[in-house]
Structures are given as C-alpha cells and as structure tokens.
Amino acid sequence: MNKKQKRWRNRILVALAIFVAVYVVEETGVLTRLFGTPGDVYASFALFLVPYLIAGHDVLTKAWRNIRRGEAFDEAFLMTVATIGAFAMVFFPETEPHMAEGAAVMLFYQVGELFQSYAVGKSRKSIADMMDIAPDYANIEQDGQLVEVDPDEVAVGSVIVVKPGERVPIDGVVVEGASQLDAAALTGESMPRHVEAGAEIISGCINMTGTLRVRTTKPFGESTVSRILELVENASEKKARTENFITRFARVYTPTVCVAALALAVVPPLLGMGAWSDWILRGLTFLVVSCPCALVISVPLSFFGGIGGASKLGILVKGSNYLEQLAHVDTVVFDKTGTLTSGTFNVVAVHAEKGFTEDEVLACAAHAEAFSDHPIAVSVRAAYPGKVDQARVGNAQEESGHGVSATVDGHAVLVGNDKLMREHGGTWHECELTGTVLHVMVDGAYAGHIVIADVVKPDAAETIRSLHAAGVKKCVMLTGDRQDVAEAVASELGLDEVHAQLLPEDKVNAVEKLLAQEREGGKLAFVGDGINDAPVLTRADVGIAMGAMGSDAAIEAADIVLMDDKPSNIARAMDVARKTMRIVWQNIVFAIGVKVLILVLAAFGMANMWLAVFGDVGVAVIAILNAMRCMNVKNV
C-alpha cells in the first residue's frame, strides 16, 4: 500500500469504529433513555452523520464537482443521492430510521473503492516491475575517468562501460570483457546469459559479474528498453470490444436507472398505491443496487491484470483489444527462419568416404573456409573442435559462388556444392539428409560431405502440440526456403500446412486466403521476426513478433511481442488471454445477474438497504477478487 492508500484505509477504520460504537449505542436503547422519543431519532441522525462524513466527504465533493461540470451520472452521484436520501427519511416519522443504512452504504462503498485501488495498484506493480528496466544513466570514459551521462546523450558508435550490478542502458556489441547478464525482467528467463567480446546485448538486462565495454549500435530512443516502455505505456489506450461495451453500457445504464428510481419513488404514491415513505425507500434501495461499480471496475481491471500477468512471462501485449482477439485465435501461421528455427546455420552431419575420417573432412573444410565471412563458412569453422591455423592455408579463393578452393598442408582442397564438383570433374553423391550439402574433394578424390541446416528451436515441436491441445485448428508455416527443407521442418514439428518458396507479397496473399477460410468468430495469428514479416503481421488479426532478436519493423507492426524468442510462449499467451476472457465474462454475468435479482426485489419492496449494500459493494468486491486472478500466471 502507498501512503495515500494507507491514509484512506485509516480514515475508513476510524469511520468504521465510530459507526460500530453508534450502532451499539442505538441498538441497546441508550439513545432512547437519554433523549426520549423522537429525540433518539435525531440523536441517531447526528451521530451516524459523523462516520458518514468521515468516510464519504470526498465522494460528496466529487459528486458535486461532476454535477457542476454537467457529468452527474456516475457512481459518486448514485451513492450521494442514495445515502443522503436514506438520512432524509428522518423527515418521515412514520417509518423506521435508515441513517445506519445510509452510513453503511457510504462506508462499504469506500471499502470497495479502496479494494479496487489496491487491486489496480498490484496489477500496475507487475507492469511497473518490468518498466523498472529503464536505466538512469550510462557510463562513458573521459580522461581516464568514468562519467555518468543521460543515455539520450550517447551517440551511436560510442563505447560505454557497464559495471557489475548496473543495467545495460543501450543496445550494443561487447568489445571487451565477459560477464553473465540477467535478462529476467525482459524475457522471464531465470537463467543468466553468458556474453563476451563480439556478443550483441540488449538494453534493460542487468550485468551480474564482470565489467563490460559496449559499443552502442542504436540511439537510446530506438533501443530495446525504450521500445518496451513505449509499448507498455500505450497499452491502456487500446481497449477491448468488451471493455468499450461496458463503458458505453455504463453511460446509458446509469441515467436510465436514475430515472427508473425516481419513477419508482414518485409515480406509485401519486397513484395512491401506498405511502410516500415506502416508495421513496424502494427508490433509494433501487439506486444503491443499480450502481455499476462491479462492471466498470472489474472488467478493465481483468484486462489490466491479464496484460500485467503476461508481462511477467516476457510477453508484451500492446492493448486489451489484442488480448481479447488472441483468446479467439484458431489458426496460427508461422514464419520459419528465426521463429520455428534458430535462424543460424549449424553443421548437423559429417559423412566421410572410404580412406578419410569425419575429423579429416571437417578439418579440411574448416581450413579451406578460413578466410570466408559467409554464414556457411562461419558454421563450418564453429563446428571444427580445433583451432583453424591460417598459416596452413594457401591460394584460398572463392569459386564463382559455388564454394572455395585452397591449398591446405600442400593438398588441393575443394569445398562447395555439386556444381563446384562438376566444374572440377569430380565425382560425388547426394545425401539423404535435408539441408545444405558441402562436398569436400582432396587432391581430386571425393573425401565426403558436410550437411548444414537451420536447426529447429528446442521448444518448437512442443509449441505446435500445445496449440493443438489448446484448440487451435490449424498450424501453418510460410517460408521463402526450399520446398524440401520446409517439408522436413513441417514433418518434424507436426504442422498442418506448409507453403514454401514464398516472396513477402506471397506471404500476404497466403494469409489473405487463410483469413477467407476463417470460421465466424475465429481469428488468425501470424508469428514472425523478420523485416519482410511486417506486412503480414499487420494484415493478420493478431500479429506476434519475436522480440529479443526480432527486427524493429516486425516489433512495430506486431500486436504482441515475445521478448525471449521462445515460440512456446505463444501457447502461454493464449492461455493468459483465454483465462482473462473467462474471468471478464464471469464478472459480467455474476454482477448483472445479482443486480437484476435485487433490483426486482427492491421494486417489489422485498429488498432492504442492507441487501442493497451487498448488491453493490459485496458484488464489486467479489468481482475485484475474481479479476485479480488474471495476474496469477503460475498455473497458466
């Protein structure tokens, strides 16, 4: 609780203590013995007025301020009219006094409001914890001394120093040092990441062990931490259809019930159907029950809690409207590279011919590729367990885009595709494995081949299983890669459809066709990470971007961002969305159902003010407690 909430709580406790004391004094007949009749009624009026004003003076002030602005019809107005009306029943001597109910309504209304404030604060804290990633400063070196400067002042390409315990203020590349980075606030990962010279790091992570020197690659305003904060700050502006409906409903509902309550209090006694006091009391009870607190509080709180809960998992939702749409997704379309696969080439197999060993084949290829910066060459060198000695290599050159040739330890080595083999009159054979095949020839003899492939992410298969288990009807992969590679990945993961060799515009067309096949009420989500995925992310009902390594364009175009690049979090995000929507509708049905029941009872004079208090404050508190479950993502 913050200081304001503590003062609020203390004020309510004081009012409650006074209320209980006055209630006991009244019920034990002390007032009657002291003041007689009807003096006891007026004494009760004065005494109950004290806790009423202590608890509700701010509600009365708010109602008066809104009336002066022409915005009368809100909860404060309903509470003010109903409670003042309850106290005004003192002017009808033939009725029982209702000052206790009037004070109780205001008191418990404030309890509900405090509860709401606490719940919203707790939900905000889950988001604020993540927003605490904002760095206060960056260290730059000047004249041999570290100087703290505003991150906005650091130019791209500058070298900053990140000491142990500090947050990385700006995205960049490590140029010196090694350390462990805690990325839990960004991605939800519990395990720290090891980084050293050459590693790309993102802002918002906490440097845990060693001092790092980092060359910045982006201005602070475009860095990961700035983008995250902007997404979170804008999330509340994009309301779900259900949330907008409740807002519109309250605007119409509140003045309607005010008119209905007035009619209930005035029309029947004018028609001679009973005493004025009875019907006024029914109208006041009707007003208390009709207050839409439970709906206007719990529905936005549920969405806010859902967004906060998702943020704990490293899932950024840009607005409650996207959370609502995600709950109805029944088709998920994936990009392949960087989404279902790691997006980096890895050696998956080395097959040696007779007379050669696998180690010899890999050693020859790694040395022949010693001077190449091609991703395939990098992956071959990474797979070689020894150290590549460039001194052993001579005459290395590219062979017309088909591979490389070099002299390694005096032996002529060729490494490349079948076209390179054909050009040099070599013999070779294909491999049954799917991927890029590098043939290796040594002194004119075929030594074997190396298979390189983009490796499927460890949790990709689990993702597809989880989505199918969650009721997703169709999981589709779109890729610009070769058909055989795409089909191999699709078969391994259990995808329902695969479309390969697509250009960016082909992906949009494929999504358009899938959208046309969507059933009524169903939604399509697209998951991607590349610049070429931005158009498709925008076109889908729900665009999901891989955030940690995803392109800026993809993250900007997406509606939901997965900060840890794990596709399995898509299913978790859907679980959060569906749980949120279940809770939203539970609150709507419960609140409206209870209120309608008590409103009917109030209209027929079968509900007293105490039942009205439950119908308003009790229902609101129960709905708020239910809404707070959205923040609990441990069991999702």
QUIGI-V359356 format. One record per pair of residues at least 24 apart in sequence whose C-alpha atoms are under 6 Angstrom apart, sorted by sequence separation. I is the first residue (numbers start at 1). J is the second residue. D is the distance in Angstrom with one decimal. If there is no record, write none. Layout:
((I J D) (I J D))
//
This chain:
((174 198 5.3) (182 206 5.0) (415 439 5.6) (173 198 6.0) (174 199 5.5) (181 206 5.6) (261 286 6.0) (415 440 4.7) (529 554 5.8) (173 199 5.6) (181 207 4.8) (414 440 5.7) (173 200 4.4) (181 208 5.7) (414 441 5.1) (172 200 5.9) (180 208 5.4) (413 441 5.7) (504 532 5.7) (508 536 5.3) (172 201 5.6) (180 209 5.8) (413 442 4.7) (171 201 5.9) (179 209 5.2) (412 442 5.7) (138 169 5.9) (171 202 4.4) (179 210 4.6) (412 443 4.9) (19 51 5.7) (171 203 4.9) (178 210 5.8) (411 443 6.0) (461 493 4.6) (170 203 4.7) (346 379 5.5) (135 169 5.3) (169 203 5.0) (345 379 5.9) (168 203 4.7) (177 212 4.8) (15 51 4.4) (168 204 5.5) (176 212 5.9) (587 623 5.5) (167 204 5.7) (168 205 5.5) (176 213 5.1) (167 205 5.5) (175 213 5.7) (368 406 5.4) (15 54 5.9) (167 206 4.3) (174 213 5.9) (175 214 5.6) (15 55 5.8) (166 206 5.7) (174 214 4.4) (166 207 5.6) (173 214 5.4) (165 207 5.4) (172 214 5.8) (173 215 5.3) (12 55 5.6) (164 207 5.1) (165 208 5.4) (172 215 5.3) (164 208 5.1) (172 216 4.0) (164 209 5.2) (171 216 5.8) (172 217 4.7) (164 210 5.7) (164 211 5.8) (163 211 4.6) (162 211 5.9) (56 106 5.9) (162 212 5.2) (170 220 5.6) (580 630 5.7) (52 103 4.7) (161 212 5.8) (55 107 5.7) (161 213 4.6) (171 223 5.6) (160 213 5.7) (170 223 5.9) (45 99 6.0) (160 214 5.3) (130 185 5.5) (159 214 5.3) (159 215 4.3) (158 215 5.5) (157 215 5.5) (158 216 5.7) (157 216 5.0) (156 216 5.4) (157 217 6.0) (156 217 5.6) (156 218 5.5) (156 219 5.6) (152 220 5.4) (151 220 5.9) (133 204 4.8) (240 320 4.9) (238 319 4.7) (239 320 5.2) (240 321 3.5) (239 321 5.1) (235 318 4.5) (236 319 5.9) (235 319 4.1) (231 318 5.7) (353 447 5.3) (352 447 6.0) (353 448 5.0) (352 448 4.3) (351 448 5.5) (351 449 5.4) (350 450 4.5) (349 450 5.9) (349 451 5.1) (348 451 5.7) (347 451 5.9) (348 452 5.6) (467 571 5.7) (347 452 4.4) (463 568 4.4) (346 452 5.4) (346 453 5.6) (345 453 5.4) (345 454 4.8) (459 568 6.0) (344 454 5.6) (343 454 5.9) (342 455 5.8) (341 455 5.5) (341 456 4.0) (342 457 5.6) (340 456 6.0) (341 457 4.9) (340 457 5.8) (340 460 5.6) (188 313 5.0) (188 314 4.8) (187 314 4.2) (186 314 5.8) (331 472 5.8) (330 472 4.3) (331 473 6.0) (333 475 5.9) (335 477 5.8) (330 473 5.4) (331 474 4.9) (332 475 5.0) (333 476 4.6) (334 477 4.7) (335 478 5.2) (336 479 5.6) (333 477 5.7) (335 479 5.7) (73 254 5.9) (127 308 5.2) (73 255 5.8) (123 305 5.3) (126 308 5.4) (123 308 5.9) (339 528 5.9) (330 522 5.8) (332 524 5.9) (334 526 5.8) (329 522 5.8) (330 523 5.9) (331 524 4.8) (332 525 4.8) (333 526 4.6) (334 527 4.8) (335 528 5.1) (328 522 5.7) (329 523 4.3) (332 526 5.9) (328 523 5.7) (329 524 5.5) (82 284 5.0) (82 288 6.0) (75 291 5.9) (318 559 5.6) (317 560 4.7) (316 560 5.6) (316 561 5.0) (315 561 5.8) (315 562 4.8) (327 574 5.8) (326 574 6.0) (314 563 5.3) (327 577 4.9) (327 578 4.6) (323 577 5.2) (306 580 5.7) (299 584 5.6) (286 599 5.8) (286 602 5.7) (282 602 5.7) (309 631 4.4) (282 605 6.0) (289 612 4.9) (285 609 5.4) (288 612 5.8) (306 630 4.9) (309 633 5.8) (298 623 5.7) (302 627 4.6) (305 630 5.1) (306 631 5.8) (289 615 5.2) (294 620 3.9) (298 624 5.2) (305 631 4.8) (285 612 5.9) (289 616 5.1) (298 627 5.9) (187 563 4.8) (187 564 4.6) (112 617 5.8) (101 609 6.0) (105 613 5.6) (109 617 5.5) (112 621 5.7))
//
